[in-house]
């Protein structure tokens, strides 16, 4: 049975550690140094946490989903280990981060945060959040699925079905994100309306689109309309906003929201690879975590170029693959693709 605490070796690089973090549902990374006296007792306390975890798992008895992957970096053993800690954002000793599938969920901000009790509480909270969205209640939920389709039409059907389920409130794997975490202000959220926010974006393209009064804005993958309604306020009565979405249920939801919203917004059913918009008529194209879902991304950008006027601009928030980095197996499933 592997040790609960895994100490990073001096010959390990940051890439291998990030890969390890991406494969673990919950990970705790701790940076310590021997010249800080309390680091020794801190590690002893973390070691004792092992007894509080069991090996039960909603995805089967062979997966130890409850117990976190604990990685310890002794920063004073070598310059290389210190660099690893710094690259992860662990600039102080002691300090810690809690990851979920490779993403930082919690990080200590000050020395008083780094206690065994606080780490225990944060781990329990992260594990509870993970369990809420990761158990295999049905074959269509979040456990490893068949590999994602490669045929373009099958990909579009899968994405369309997933987002239709989101609108209907049916079970799915896509995790909603609090809009404040993506850069939206309370004022923007109030103007958009609560029904326009489904928590499916990965940023706020409005924040850097520099939208001006009187402009025409097109939103690729407009969903329930959150970015469209915010943009409508910025362009004013003299401007217009067009939301494009390929999911009929989303278009219906957005149009329902528009009945009590601004009058300079319209929503059109269509694919972002074949935009239902005339040539050279748009000032700004925005998109929020949608282009990554397209099976033909070059065609999407050709369409963007076609509809933009001379001097037009784009503002996109999305997810990308880092150069020379393999996609983890857990992200190759059809469920991961649809999210």
C-alpha positions in Angstrom: 0.0 0.0 0.0 1.5 3.4 -1.0 2.5 5.9 1.7 -0.1 8.6 2.4 2.4 11.3 2.1 4.4 11.3 -1.2 7.5 13.4 -1.2 8.6 15.0 -4.5 12.0 13.9 -5.7 14.6 16.3 -6.9 14.6 14.9 -10.4 10.8 15.4 -10.9 9.7 18.2 -13.2 6.6 20.4 -12.9 4.9 18.6 -15.9 4.9 15.2 -14.3 3.5 16.7 -11.1 0.7 18.5 -12.9 -0.1 15.3 -14.8 -0.4 13.4 -11.5 -2.7 16.1 -10.1 -4.9 15.9 -13.2 -5.4 12.2 -12.6 -6.5 12.5 -9.0 -10.0 13.6 -8.0 -8.7 15.3 -4.9 -5.1 16.3 -4.2 -3.3 18.1 -1.4 0.0 19.8 -2.1 2.0 21.1 0.8 5.3 23.1 0.7 7.5 22.8 3.8 11.0 23.5 4.9 13.1 22.1 7.7 14.1 25.6 8.9 10.5 26.3 9.8 10.0 24.5 13.1 6.2 23.9 12.8 6.5 22.1 9.5 7.5 18.9 11.2 4.4 18.9 13.4 2.2 19.9 10.5 3.3 16.9 8.4 2.8 14.6 11.4 -0.8 15.9 11.7 -1.5 15.5 8.0 -0.2 11.9 8.2 -2.7 11.2 11.0 -5.5 12.3 8.7 -5.1 9.1 6.7 -7.0 7.1 9.4 -10.1 9.4 8.8 -10.5 8.2 5.2 -12.0 4.9 4.0 -11.8 3.2 0.6 -15.5 3.4 -0.3 -16.3 4.9 -3.6 -19.4 5.6 -5.6 -17.7 4.4 -8.8 -16.7 0.9 -7.5 -14.7 -0.7 -4.7 -11.4 -0.5 -6.6 -11.3 3.3 -6.7 -10.2 5.1 -3.5 -12.1 8.3 -4.3 -12.4 9.4 -0.7 -8.7 9.5 0.2 -6.8 12.5 -1.2 -3.5 12.3 -3.1 -1.0 14.1 -0.8 2.1 15.6 -2.3 4.8 17.1 -0.1 7.5 19.5 -1.4 10.5 20.0 0.8 11.7 23.2 -0.7 15.0 23.5 1.2 16.4 20.2 -0.1 17.3 21.6 -3.5 16.8 24.6 -5.8 14.8 22.4 -8.2 12.3 21.5 -5.5 12.0 25.2 -4.6 11.3 26.0 -8.3 8.6 23.3 -8.4 6.8 24.9 -5.4 7.1 28.4 -6.9 5.7 27.2 -10.3 2.7 25.8 -8.5 2.2 29.0 -6.7 3.4 27.8 -3.3 5.6 30.8 -2.5 5.7 30.5 1.3 6.5 27.8 3.8 4.5 26.3 5.0 1.7 26.6 2.5 -0.8 24.3 0.8 -3.2 23.9 -2.2 -6.1 21.6 -2.7 -6.7 20.4 -6.3 -9.7 18.7 -7.9 -8.8 16.9 -11.1 -5.8 19.2 -11.6 -7.5 22.5 -10.9 -6.7 24.5 -7.8 -9.8 24.8 -5.6 -8.3 26.2 -2.4 -5.0 27.8 -1.6 -3.6 29.1 1.7 -3.3 32.9 1.8 -1.5 33.4 5.0 0.5 31.5 7.7 -2.5 31.2 10.0 -4.4 29.3 7.3 -1.8 26.4 7.4 -3.1 24.2 10.2 -4.1 20.6 10.2 -7.7 21.5 11.2 -8.1 23.9 8.4 -6.6 21.5 5.9 -9.0 18.8 7.1 -12.0 21.1 6.7 -10.9 22.2 3.2 -10.3 18.6 2.1 -13.8 17.5 3.4 -15.4 20.4 1.6 -13.6 19.6 -1.7 -14.4 15.9 -1.4 -18.1 16.7 -0.8 -18.2 18.9 -3.9 -16.5 16.2 -5.9 -18.8 13.5 -4.7 -21.9 15.6 -5.5 -21.0 15.6 -9.2 -19.0 12.5 -9.7 -21.0 9.5 -8.5 -22.2 6.9 -10.9 -25.9 7.1 -10.2 -26.7 6.3 -13.8 -24.7 5.1 -16.8 -24.9 8.6 -18.2 -23.4 10.4 -15.3 -19.8 11.4 -14.7 -17.8 8.2 -14.4 -15.5 7.2 -17.3 -17.5 6.9 -20.4 -17.0 5.6 -23.9 -14.5 7.6 -25.9 -15.8 10.7 -27.5 -17.1 10.5 -31.1 -14.8 11.7 -33.9 -17.5 12.2 -36.6 -18.4 15.9 -36.8 -22.1 15.4 -36.9 -22.0 13.0 -34.0 -20.0 15.5 -32.0 -22.6 18.2 -32.6 -25.5 15.9 -31.7 -23.7 15.0 -28.4 -23.1 18.6 -27.5 -26.6 19.6 -28.5 -28.2 16.9 -26.4 -26.0 17.8 -23.3 -27.0 21.4 -23.4 -30.6 20.6 -24.0 -30.5 18.5 -20.9 -29.0 21.5 -19.0 -31.9 23.7 -20.0 -34.4 21.0 -19.0 -32.7 20.6 -15.6 -32.0 16.9 -16.3 -29.0 15.1 -14.9 -25.7 15.7 -16.6 -22.0 16.0 -16.0 -21.5 19.7 -16.8 -20.6 21.6 -13.6 -22.0 25.1 -13.1 -19.5 27.8 -12.1 -20.4 30.8 -10.0 -20.4 33.8 -12.3 -18.4 35.9 -9.8 -15.5 33.5 -10.3 -15.5 34.2 -14.0 -15.2 37.9 -13.7 -18.8 39.1 -13.8 -19.8 42.0 -11.6 -23.0 42.1 -9.6 -24.3 44.9 -11.8 -23.8 42.8 -14.9 -25.6 39.8 -13.4 -28.5 41.9 -12.3 -28.9 43.4 -15.8 -28.7 40.0 -17.4 -31.2 38.4 -15.1 -30.9 35.2 -13.1 -32.5 33.0 -15.7 -30.0 34.0 -18.3 -27.1 32.6 -16.3 -26.7 28.8 -16.4 -23.1 28.8 -15.2 -21.7 27.2 -18.3 -19.0 29.7 -19.3 -15.3 29.9 -18.5 -14.7 33.6 -18.4 -16.3 37.0 -19.2 -15.6 38.1 -22.8 -17.5 41.3 -22.2 -14.7 42.4 -19.8 -12.2 43.0 -22.6 -14.4 43.3 -25.7 -14.5 47.1 -25.4 -18.0 47.3 -26.7 -19.2 50.7 -27.7 -22.6 52.4 -28.1 -24.2 51.8 -31.5 -22.2 48.6 -32.3 -23.5 45.3 -33.6 -22.4 42.3 -31.5 -22.7 38.6 -32.3 -22.4 36.0 -29.5 -21.3 32.5 -30.7 -23.0 29.9 -28.5 -25.2 32.4 -26.7 -26.9 29.9 -24.4 -29.6 31.4 -22.2 -28.4 34.9 -23.1 -26.2 36.2 -20.2 -23.5 37.8 -22.4 -26.0 39.0 -24.9 -28.1 40.9 -22.3 -24.9 42.5 -20.8 -23.7 43.5 -24.3 -27.2 44.9 -25.1 -26.8 47.4 -22.3 -23.4 48.5 -23.6 -24.4 49.0 -27.2 -27.5 50.9 -26.2 -30.7 51.5 -28.2 -28.7 52.4 -31.3 -26.9 49.1 -31.4 -27.9 45.5 -31.7 -26.9 42.1 -30.3 -27.4 38.7 -32.0 -27.1 35.5 -30.1 -26.4 32.3 -32.1 -27.0 28.8 -30.7 -27.6 25.4 -32.3 -29.7 24.0 -29.5 -33.4 24.7 -29.9 -34.0 24.5 -26.2 -31.4 27.1 -25.5 -32.9 29.5 -28.1 -36.4 29.0 -26.6 -35.0 29.7 -23.1 -33.1 32.8 -24.3 -36.1 34.2 -26.2 -38.3 33.7 -23.1 -35.7 35.7 -21.1 -35.7 38.4 -23.8 -39.4 39.1 -23.3 -38.6 40.9 -20.1 -35.2 42.1 -21.2 -33.7 44.7 -23.6 -35.4 45.1 -27.0 -32.2 45.3 -29.0 -31.4 41.5 -28.7 -32.4 38.7 -31.0 -31.6 35.0 -30.9 -31.1 32.9 -34.0 -30.9 29.1 -34.3 -27.7 28.1 -36.1 -24.3 26.5 -36.0 -21.2 28.6 -35.3 -19.6 26.8 -38.3 -22.4 28.3 -40.5 -23.5 31.6 -39.0 -26.9 32.9 -40.0 -25.5 36.5 -40.3 -24.8 38.6 -43.4 -21.2 39.4 -44.6 -19.4 42.5 -43.2 -22.2 43.5 -40.8 -20.7 43.0 -37.3 -18.4 45.1 -35.2 -17.6 42.6 -32.4 -17.8 38.8 -32.1 -17.8 37.4 -28.6 -17.8 33.7 -27.4 -17.7 32.1 -24.0 -16.4 28.6 -23.8 -18.0 27.3 -27.0 -15.5 27.2 -29.8 -13.6 24.4 -28.1 -16.8 22.3 -28.7 -16.7 22.7 -32.5 -15.4 19.8 -34.6 -14.2 22.3 -37.2 -12.6 25.3 -35.5 -10.9 26.7 -38.6 -14.4 27.0 -40.2 -15.6 28.9 -37.2 -12.9 31.5 -37.6 -13.5 31.7 -41.3 -17.1 32.5 -40.5 -16.1 35.1 -37.9 -13.9 36.8 -40.5 -16.7 36.7 -43.0 -19.3 38.5 -40.8 -16.9 41.1 -39.3 -16.7 44.6 -40.8 -13.2 46.0 -41.6 -11.6 46.8 -38.3 -14.0 44.5 -36.4 -12.7 42.6 -33.4 -13.2 39.4 -31.4 -13.3 38.7 -27.7 -13.1 35.0 -26.8 -12.9 33.1 -23.5 -12.3 29.4 -23.9 -10.2 26.4 -23.0 -7.1 25.4 -25.0 -4.6 22.6 -25.1 -1.1 23.5 -23.9 1.6 22.9 -26.5 3.1 19.4 -26.3 0.7 18.3 -23.6 -1.4 15.2 -23.9 -5.1 15.3 -23.1 -5.8 13.2 -20.0 -7.8 10.1 -20.6 -10.6 11.3 -18.3 -11.1 14.2 -20.8 -11.5 12.0 -23.8 -14.9 10.6 -22.9 -18.1 11.7 -24.6 -19.3 13.3 -21.3 -16.2 15.4 -21.0 -16.5 16.5 -24.6 -20.0 17.6 -24.1 -19.1 19.8 -21.2 
